[in-house]
C-alpha cells in the first residue's frame, strides 16, 4: 500500500487576492485534514479562501487559514504512525 506524506503547514507568498478556486483546491490536496496555511500578502488584502477553509487569524500582511475538516476524499490515506516534517 502506498503511503503519502502530506504537509501539515503551507507557507504561501503571493498576491492574496489573486488566488482562485483551483489554487485552494490544490492546496487542500497537499494538506492533511485541518492543516494550516500561512499566507503572506500585501498590507490590507482580505483573503477569500475556498469553500470549507477557516480564517484562524488575519493580520495586516498575513493570514493563517485552516484547511477543510472534510479530508481529502480523492486520496486513500492511512494514518502515519509517527510525526513527520514536510518542507
C-alpha positions in Angstrom: 0.0 0.0 0.0 1.3 3.5 -0.9 1.9 6.0 1.9 1.6 9.7 1.2 3.4 12.3 3.1 1.2 15.4 3.2 2.1 18.8 4.6 0.7 20.0 7.9 1.7 23.6 7.2 2.0 25.5 4.0 3.8 28.8 3.7 2.4 30.8 0.8 3.5 34.1 -0.6 1.7 35.8 -3.4 -0.8 38.4 -4.2 -3.5 37.0 -1.9 -6.4 38.4 -3.8 -5.2 36.6 -7.0 -5.9 33.1 -5.6 -8.6 31.3 -7.5 -10.7 28.2 -6.6 -8.2 25.9 -8.4 -5.4 27.2 -6.1 -7.5 26.5 -2.9 -8.4 23.0 -4.2 -4.7 22.2 -5.0 -3.5 23.4 -1.6 -6.3 21.4 0.1 -4.9 18.3 -1.6 -1.4 19.0 -0.2 -2.5 19.4 3.4 -3.6 16.9 5.9 -7.2 17.3 7.1 -7.3 20.5 9.2 -3.7 21.5 8.2 -2.7 25.2 8.2 -1.7 27.6 5.5 0.1 30.8 6.4 -0.3 33.3 3.6 1.9 36.4 3.3 0.2 39.1 1.3 0.1 42.9 0.7 -1.0 45.1 3.6 -4.7 45.4 3.8 -5.5 42.5 1.5 -8.5 40.4 2.6 -8.3 36.8 1.6 -11.4 35.0 0.4 -10.4 31.3 0.9 -12.1 28.5 -0.9 -15.1 26.6 0.4 -14.5 24.9 3.8 -11.4 26.9 4.7 -11.4 28.7 8.0 -9.7 32.0 8.8 -7.8 31.3 12.1 -6.2 34.7 12.4 -5.9 37.7 10.0 -3.3 40.4 10.3 -2.3 43.3 8.2 0.1 41.4 5.9 -0.5 37.7 6.7 -3.4 35.4 7.3 -3.5 32.0 9.0 -6.0 29.6 7.5 -7.1 26.0 8.4 -7.9 23.6 5.6 -11.3 22.0 5.4 -12.1 19.4 8.0 -13.7 17.1 5.5 -10.4 15.5 4.4 -9.1 14.6 1.0 -11.7 12.2 -0.4 -9.7 11.8 -3.6 -6.9 10.1 -1.7 -6.9 6.7 0.0 -4.8 7.6 3.1 -3.8 5.7 6.1 -2.6 7.1 9.4 1.1 7.7 9.6 2.4 6.2 12.8 4.9 8.9 13.7 5.1 12.7 13.3 6.8 14.0 10.2 8.1 17.2 8.6 7.4 18.0 5.0 9.2 21.0 3.6 
